[in-house]
Protein backbone atom coordinates (compact mmCIF):
# COMPACT_ATOMS: atom_id res chain seq x y z
CA UNK A 1 0.00 0.00 0.00
CA UNK A 2 1.19 3.51 -0.79
CA UNK A 3 -2.01 5.56 -0.66
CA UNK A 4 -4.06 7.18 2.07
CA UNK A 5 -7.58 8.57 2.30
CA UNK A 6 -8.26 11.09 5.09
CA UNK A 7 -11.82 11.65 6.29
CA UNK A 8 -12.70 14.72 8.33
CA UNK A 9 -15.40 15.05 10.98
CA UNK A 10 -18.41 17.27 11.55
CA UNK A 11 -17.88 21.02 11.11
CA UNK A 12 -14.48 20.32 9.54
CA UNK A 13 -13.16 20.64 6.01
CA UNK A 14 -10.59 18.79 3.83
CA UNK A 15 -8.17 21.69 4.36
CA UNK A 16 -7.83 20.73 8.03
CA UNK A 17 -5.63 17.86 6.84
CA UNK A 18 -3.34 20.09 4.73
CA UNK A 19 -0.36 19.76 7.09
CA UNK A 20 -0.61 15.95 7.13
CA UNK A 21 -1.04 15.79 3.35
CA UNK A 22 2.09 17.90 2.91
CA UNK A 23 4.08 15.48 5.09
CA UNK A 24 2.79 12.44 3.22
CA UNK A 25 3.33 13.80 -0.28
CA UNK A 26 6.90 14.79 0.60
CA UNK A 27 7.44 11.10 1.29
CA UNK A 28 5.82 10.04 -2.00
CA UNK A 29 2.52 8.91 -0.50
CA UNK A 30 -0.64 9.55 -2.52
CA UNK A 31 -3.24 11.23 -0.31
CA UNK A 32 -6.90 12.00 -1.00
CA UNK A 33 -9.18 14.07 1.24
CA UNK A 34 -12.80 13.85 0.08
CA UNK A 35 -15.26 16.51 1.18
CA UNK A 36 -18.19 15.45 3.35
CA UNK A 37 -21.17 17.72 4.16
CA UNK A 38 -23.20 15.75 1.61
CA UNK A 39 -26.36 15.81 3.74
CA UNK A 40 -26.41 12.29 5.20
CA UNK A 41 -24.15 9.47 6.35
CA UNK A 42 -24.92 7.34 3.24
CA UNK A 43 -24.06 10.27 0.97
CA UNK A 44 -20.84 10.99 2.87
CA UNK A 45 -19.90 7.30 2.75
CA UNK A 46 -20.54 7.18 -0.99
CA UNK A 47 -18.21 10.15 -1.55
CA UNK A 48 -15.41 8.51 0.44
CA UNK A 49 -15.98 5.13 -1.20
CA UNK A 50 -15.46 6.81 -4.58
CA UNK A 51 -12.09 8.14 -3.36
CA UNK A 52 -11.12 4.67 -2.09
CA UNK A 53 -12.14 3.03 -5.37
CA UNK A 54 -10.09 5.56 -7.34
CA UNK A 55 -6.88 4.37 -5.67
CA UNK A 56 -4.91 1.71 -7.48
CA UNK A 57 -4.76 -0.47 -4.37
CA UNK A 58 -6.57 -0.77 -1.03
CA UNK A 59 -5.51 2.39 0.87
CA UNK A 60 -5.04 3.14 4.52
CA UNK A 61 -8.11 5.16 5.51
CA UNK A 62 -8.19 7.50 8.51
CA UNK A 63 -11.45 8.76 9.95
CA UNK A 64 -11.60 11.57 12.50
CA UNK A 65 -14.50 11.94 14.94
CA UNK A 66 -17.76 11.51 12.91
CA UNK A 67 -15.49 10.33 10.08
CA UNK A 68 -15.28 7.05 11.99
CA UNK A 69 -18.93 6.37 11.17
CA UNK A 70 -18.14 7.07 7.52
CA UNK A 71 -15.14 4.74 7.24
CA UNK A 72 -17.01 1.97 9.08
CA UNK A 73 -19.24 1.62 6.02
CA UNK A 74 -16.44 1.25 3.44
CA UNK A 75 -15.19 -1.68 1.37
CA UNK A 76 -11.81 -2.23 -0.31
CA UNK A 77 -9.71 -0.74 2.49
CA UNK A 78 -6.28 -2.05 3.53
CA UNK A 79 -6.26 -0.64 7.08
CA UNK A 80 -8.65 1.57 9.09
CA UNK A 81 -7.42 4.26 11.47
CA UNK A 82 -9.92 5.72 13.94
CA UNK A 83 -8.60 9.05 15.26
CA UNK A 84 -10.69 10.11 18.28
CA UNK A 85 -13.45 8.63 16.14
CA UNK A 86 -16.69 6.72 16.47
CA UNK A 87 -16.61 2.96 15.87
CA UNK A 88 -20.27 2.01 15.53
CA UNK A 89 -21.44 -1.56 15.99
CA UNK A 90 -24.65 -2.93 14.49
CA UNK A 91 -27.51 -0.48 14.88
CA UNK A 92 -25.33 2.22 16.43
CA UNK A 93 -24.76 5.81 15.32
CA UNK A 94 -22.29 8.47 16.41
CA UNK A 95 -25.10 10.37 18.12
CA UNK A 96 -26.28 7.22 19.86
CA UNK A 97 -22.81 6.43 21.17
CA UNK A 98 -22.71 9.91 22.75
CA UNK A 99 -19.61 11.09 24.53
CA UNK A 100 -19.81 14.75 23.53
CA UNK A 101 -18.33 16.96 26.22
CA UNK A 102 -20.29 19.66 28.03
CA UNK A 103 -17.89 22.18 26.48
CA UNK A 104 -18.70 21.01 22.95
CA UNK A 105 -22.43 20.95 23.67
CA UNK A 106 -22.39 24.52 24.94
CA UNK A 107 -20.35 25.65 21.92
CA UNK A 108 -22.78 24.40 19.27
CA UNK A 109 -25.02 27.21 18.02
CA UNK A 110 -28.25 26.51 16.15
CA UNK A 111 -28.81 28.48 12.96
CA UNK A 112 -32.21 29.51 11.65
CA UNK A 113 -32.10 27.11 8.70
CA UNK A 114 -31.73 23.97 10.84
CA UNK A 115 -27.97 23.85 10.56
CA UNK A 116 -25.54 24.34 13.43
CA UNK A 117 -22.07 25.83 13.82
CA UNK A 118 -19.41 25.92 16.51
CA UNK A 119 -19.07 29.25 18.32
CA UNK A 120 -15.81 30.81 17.03
CA UNK A 121 -15.11 32.13 20.54
CA UNK A 122 -14.68 28.61 21.93
CA UNK A 123 -13.68 26.58 18.83
CA UNK A 124 -9.95 26.67 19.62
CA UNK A 125 -10.56 25.53 23.19
CA UNK A 126 -12.82 22.68 22.06
CA UNK A 127 -10.78 21.31 19.15
CA UNK A 128 -7.22 22.70 19.06
CA UNK A 129 -6.17 23.73 22.55
CA UNK A 130 -2.70 22.11 22.28
CA UNK A 131 -1.79 23.61 18.88
CA UNK A 132 0.34 26.72 18.35
CA UNK A 133 -1.89 29.80 18.50
CA UNK A 134 -1.53 30.81 14.84
CA UNK A 135 -2.18 27.27 13.65
CA UNK A 136 -5.18 26.82 15.95
CA UNK A 137 -6.64 30.13 14.78
CA UNK A 138 -6.17 29.05 11.16
CA UNK A 139 -7.93 25.73 11.82
CA UNK A 140 -10.82 27.43 13.62
CA UNK A 141 -11.29 29.79 10.66
CA UNK A 142 -11.92 26.79 8.38
CA UNK A 143 -14.82 25.39 10.42
CA UNK A 144 -18.13 25.42 8.59
CA UNK A 145 -21.81 24.96 9.44
CA UNK A 146 -23.13 21.41 9.65
CA UNK A 147 -26.45 20.16 8.32
CA UNK A 148 -28.73 18.13 10.59
CA UNK A 149 -28.95 14.37 10.85
CA UNK A 150 -25.55 13.05 9.76
CA UNK A 151 -24.52 12.03 13.26
CA UNK A 152 -27.68 9.94 13.61
CA UNK A 153 -26.84 7.83 10.56
CA UNK A 154 -26.16 4.11 11.09
CA UNK A 155 -23.45 2.54 8.88
CA UNK A 156 -24.67 -0.26 6.63
CA UNK A 157 -21.45 -2.22 7.16
CA UNK A 158 -19.00 -2.70 10.01
CA UNK A 159 -15.68 -2.72 8.20
CA UNK A 160 -13.66 -2.95 11.44
CA UNK A 161 -14.94 -6.52 11.93
CA UNK A 162 -13.05 -7.78 8.86
CA UNK A 163 -10.39 -5.13 8.16
CA UNK A 164 -7.27 -4.50 10.30
CA UNK A 165 -7.80 -1.37 12.37
CA UNK A 166 -5.94 0.97 14.70
CA UNK A 167 -7.57 3.31 17.22
CA UNK A 168 -5.81 6.51 18.36
CA UNK A 169 -7.15 7.66 21.73
CA UNK A 170 -6.71 11.40 22.30
CA UNK A 171 -6.37 11.53 26.08
CA UNK A 172 -6.65 15.36 26.31
CA UNK A 173 -9.71 15.50 24.06
CA UNK A 174 -12.15 18.25 25.06
CA UNK A 175 -14.78 17.34 22.47
CA UNK A 176 -15.30 13.55 22.82
CA UNK A 177 -14.88 11.75 26.13
CA UNK A 178 -11.55 9.85 26.19
CA UNK A 179 -13.28 7.17 28.27
CA UNK A 180 -15.67 6.47 25.40
CA UNK A 181 -12.70 6.44 23.03
CA UNK A 182 -11.01 3.79 25.15
CA UNK A 183 -14.17 1.68 25.12
CA UNK A 184 -14.53 1.96 21.34
CA UNK A 185 -10.83 1.20 20.83
CA UNK A 186 -11.48 -2.33 22.12
CA UNK A 187 -13.33 -3.02 18.88
CA UNK A 188 -10.16 -2.40 16.88
CA UNK A 189 -7.15 -4.62 16.22
CA UNK A 190 -4.73 -2.30 18.06
CA UNK A 191 -4.70 1.00 19.92
CA UNK A 192 -2.46 3.96 20.69
CA UNK A 193 -2.89 6.64 23.34
CA UNK A 194 -1.71 10.17 22.62
CA UNK A 195 -1.83 13.04 25.12
CA UNK A 196 -3.30 15.41 22.54
CA UNK A 197 -6.42 17.41 21.86
CA UNK A 198 -9.25 16.26 19.60
CA UNK A 199 -7.31 17.31 16.50
CA UNK A 200 -3.68 16.13 16.40
CA UNK A 201 -3.64 16.61 12.62
CA UNK A 202 -3.42 20.32 13.50
CA UNK A 203 -1.25 20.18 16.65
CA UNK A 204 1.05 17.28 15.64
CA UNK A 205 0.68 16.60 11.90
CA UNK A 206 4.06 14.86 11.71
CA UNK A 207 2.94 12.34 14.29
CA UNK A 208 -0.23 11.55 12.36
CA UNK A 209 1.75 11.18 9.12
CA UNK A 210 4.27 8.89 10.85
CA UNK A 211 1.55 6.47 11.96
CA UNK A 212 0.09 6.38 8.48
CA UNK A 213 3.52 5.75 6.92
CA UNK A 214 4.16 2.92 9.39
CA UNK A 215 0.94 1.22 8.31
CA UNK A 216 1.85 1.64 4.65
CA UNK A 217 5.21 0.00 5.37
CA UNK A 218 4.61 -2.51 8.15
CA UNK A 219 7.73 -3.78 9.84
CA UNK A 220 9.64 -0.51 9.90
CA UNK A 221 9.16 -0.31 13.65
CA UNK A 222 7.55 3.11 13.80
CA UNK A 223 4.07 2.03 14.98
CA UNK A 224 3.97 1.22 18.69
CA UNK A 225 0.39 0.02 18.94
CA UNK A 226 -1.04 -2.25 21.61
CA UNK A 227 -2.54 -5.35 19.93
CA UNK A 228 -5.88 -6.66 21.07
C-alpha positions as CSV (number, residue, x, y, z in Angstrom):
1,X,0.0,0.0,0.0
2,X,1.2,3.5,-0.8
3,X,-2.0,5.6,-0.7
4,X,-4.1,7.2,2.1
5,X,-7.6,8.6,2.3
6,X,-8.3,11.1,5.1
7,X,-11.8,11.7,6.3
8,X,-12.7,14.7,8.3
9,X,-15.4,15.1,11.0
10,X,-18.4,17.3,11.6
11,X,-17.9,21.0,11.1
12,X,-14.5,20.3,9.5
13,X,-13.2,20.6,6.0
14,X,-10.6,18.8,3.8
15,X,-8.2,21.7,4.4
16,X,-7.8,20.7,8.0
17,X,-5.6,17.9,6.8
18,X,-3.3,20.1,4.7
19,X,-0.4,19.8,7.1
20,X,-0.6,15.9,7.1
21,X,-1.0,15.8,3.4
22,X,2.1,17.9,2.9
23,X,4.1,15.5,5.1
24,X,2.8,12.4,3.2
25,X,3.3,13.8,-0.3
26,X,6.9,14.8,0.6
27,X,7.4,11.1,1.3
28,X,5.8,10.0,-2.0
29,X,2.5,8.9,-0.5
30,X,-0.6,9.6,-2.5
31,X,-3.2,11.2,-0.3
32,X,-6.9,12.0,-1.0
33,X,-9.2,14.1,1.2
34,X,-12.8,13.8,0.1
35,X,-15.3,16.5,1.2
36,X,-18.2,15.5,3.4
37,X,-21.2,17.7,4.2
38,X,-23.2,15.7,1.6
39,X,-26.4,15.8,3.7
40,X,-26.4,12.3,5.2
41,X,-24.1,9.5,6.4
42,X,-24.9,7.3,3.2
43,X,-24.1,10.3,1.0
44,X,-20.8,11.0,2.9
45,X,-19.9,7.3,2.8
46,X,-20.5,7.2,-1.0
47,X,-18.2,10.1,-1.6
48,X,-15.4,8.5,0.4
49,X,-16.0,5.1,-1.2
50,X,-15.5,6.8,-4.6
51,X,-12.1,8.1,-3.4
52,X,-11.1,4.7,-2.1
53,X,-12.1,3.0,-5.4
54,X,-10.1,5.6,-7.3
55,X,-6.9,4.4,-5.7
56,X,-4.9,1.7,-7.5
57,X,-4.8,-0.5,-4.4
58,X,-6.6,-0.8,-1.0
59,X,-5.5,2.4,0.9
60,X,-5.0,3.1,4.5
61,X,-8.1,5.2,5.5
62,X,-8.2,7.5,8.5
63,X,-11.5,8.8,9.9
64,X,-11.6,11.6,12.5
65,X,-14.5,11.9,14.9
66,X,-17.8,11.5,12.9
67,X,-15.5,10.3,10.1
68,X,-15.3,7.0,12.0
69,X,-18.9,6.4,11.2
70,X,-18.1,7.1,7.5
71,X,-15.1,4.7,7.2
72,X,-17.0,2.0,9.1
73,X,-19.2,1.6,6.0
74,X,-16.4,1.2,3.4
75,X,-15.2,-1.7,1.4
76,X,-11.8,-2.2,-0.3
77,X,-9.7,-0.7,2.5
78,X,-6.3,-2.0,3.5
79,X,-6.3,-0.6,7.1
80,X,-8.6,1.6,9.1
81,X,-7.4,4.3,11.5
82,X,-9.9,5.7,13.9
83,X,-8.6,9.1,15.3
84,X,-10.7,10.1,18.3
85,X,-13.5,8.6,16.1
86,X,-16.7,6.7,16.5
87,X,-16.6,3.0,15.9
88,X,-20.3,2.0,15.5
89,X,-21.4,-1.6,16.0
90,X,-24.7,-2.9,14.5
91,X,-27.5,-0.5,14.9
92,X,-25.3,2.2,16.4
93,X,-24.8,5.8,15.3
94,X,-22.3,8.5,16.4
95,X,-25.1,10.4,18.1
96,X,-26.3,7.2,19.9
97,X,-22.8,6.4,21.2
98,X,-22.7,9.9,22.7
99,X,-19.6,11.1,24.5
100,X,-19.8,14.7,23.5
101,X,-18.3,17.0,26.2
102,X,-20.3,19.7,28.0
103,X,-17.9,22.2,26.5
104,X,-18.7,21.0,23.0
105,X,-22.4,20.9,23.7
106,X,-22.4,24.5,24.9
107,X,-20.3,25.6,21.9
108,X,-22.8,24.4,19.3
109,X,-25.0,27.2,18.0
110,X,-28.3,26.5,16.2
111,X,-28.8,28.5,13.0
112,X,-32.2,29.5,11.6
113,X,-32.1,27.1,8.7
114,X,-31.7,24.0,10.8
115,X,-28.0,23.8,10.6
116,X,-25.5,24.3,13.4
117,X,-22.1,25.8,13.8
118,X,-19.4,25.9,16.5
119,X,-19.1,29.2,18.3
120,X,-15.8,30.8,17.0
121,X,-15.1,32.1,20.5
122,X,-14.7,28.6,21.9
123,X,-13.7,26.6,18.8
124,X,-10.0,26.7,19.6
125,X,-10.6,25.5,23.2
126,X,-12.8,22.7,22.1
127,X,-10.8,21.3,19.1
128,X,-7.2,22.7,19.1
129,X,-6.2,23.7,22.5
130,X,-2.7,22.1,22.3
131,X,-1.8,23.6,18.9
132,X,0.3,26.7,18.3
133,X,-1.9,29.8,18.5
134,X,-1.5,30.8,14.8
135,X,-2.2,27.3,13.6
136,X,-5.2,26.8,16.0
137,X,-6.6,30.1,14.8
138,X,-6.2,29.1,11.2
139,X,-7.9,25.7,11.8
140,X,-10.8,27.4,13.6
141,X,-11.3,29.8,10.7
142,X,-11.9,26.8,8.4
143,X,-14.8,25.4,10.4
144,X,-18.1,25.4,8.6
145,X,-21.8,25.0,9.4
146,X,-23.1,21.4,9.7
147,X,-26.4,20.2,8.3
148,X,-28.7,18.1,10.6
149,X,-29.0,14.4,10.9
150,X,-25.5,13.0,9.8
151,X,-24.5,12.0,13.3
152,X,-27.7,9.9,13.6
153,X,-26.8,7.8,10.6
154,X,-26.2,4.1,11.1
155,X,-23.4,2.5,8.9
156,X,-24.7,-0.3,6.6
157,X,-21.4,-2.2,7.2
158,X,-19.0,-2.7,10.0
159,X,-15.7,-2.7,8.2
160,X,-13.7,-3.0,11.4
161,X,-14.9,-6.5,11.9
162,X,-13.0,-7.8,8.9
163,X,-10.4,-5.1,8.2
164,X,-7.3,-4.5,10.3
165,X,-7.8,-1.4,12.4
166,X,-5.9,1.0,14.7
167,X,-7.6,3.3,17.2
168,X,-5.8,6.5,18.4
169,X,-7.1,7.7,21.7
170,X,-6.7,11.4,22.3
171,X,-6.4,11.5,26.1
172,X,-6.7,15.4,26.3
173,X,-9.7,15.5,24.1
174,X,-12.1,18.3,25.1
175,X,-14.8,17.3,22.5
176,X,-15.3,13.5,22.8
177,X,-14.9,11.7,26.1
178,X,-11.5,9.8,26.2
179,X,-13.3,7.2,28.3
180,X,-15.7,6.5,25.4
181,X,-12.7,6.4,23.0
182,X,-11.0,3.8,25.2
183,X,-14.2,1.7,25.1
184,X,-14.5,2.0,21.3
185,X,-10.8,1.2,20.8
186,X,-11.5,-2.3,22.1
187,X,-13.3,-3.0,18.9
188,X,-10.2,-2.4,16.9
189,X,-7.1,-4.6,16.2
190,X,-4.7,-2.3,18.1
191,X,-4.7,1.0,19.9
192,X,-2.5,4.0,20.7
193,X,-2.9,6.6,23.3
194,X,-1.7,10.2,22.6
195,X,-1.8,13.0,25.1
196,X,-3.3,15.4,22.5
197,X,-6.4,17.4,21.9
198,X,-9.3,16.3,19.6
199,X,-7.3,17.3,16.5
200,X,-3.7,16.1,16.4
201,X,-3.6,16.6,12.6
202,X,-3.4,20.3,13.5
203,X,-1.3,20.2,16.6
204,X,1.0,17.3,15.6
205,X,0.7,16.6,11.9
206,X,4.1,14.9,11.7
207,X,2.9,12.3,14.3
208,X,-0.2,11.5,12.4
209,X,1.7,11.2,9.1
210,X,4.3,8.9,10.8
211,X,1.5,6.5,12.0
212,X,0.1,6.4,8.5
213,X,3.5,5.7,6.9
214,X,4.2,2.9,9.4
215,X,0.9,1.2,8.3
216,X,1.8,1.6,4.7
217,X,5.2,0.0,5.4
218,X,4.6,-2.5,8.2
219,X,7.7,-3.8,9.8
220,X,9.6,-0.5,9.9
221,X,9.2,-0.3,13.6
222,X,7.6,3.1,13.8
223,X,4.1,2.0,15.0
224,X,4.0,1.2,18.7
225,X,0.4,0.0,18.9
226,X,-1.0,-2.2,21.6
227,X,-2.5,-5.4,19.9
228,X,-5.9,-6.7,21.1
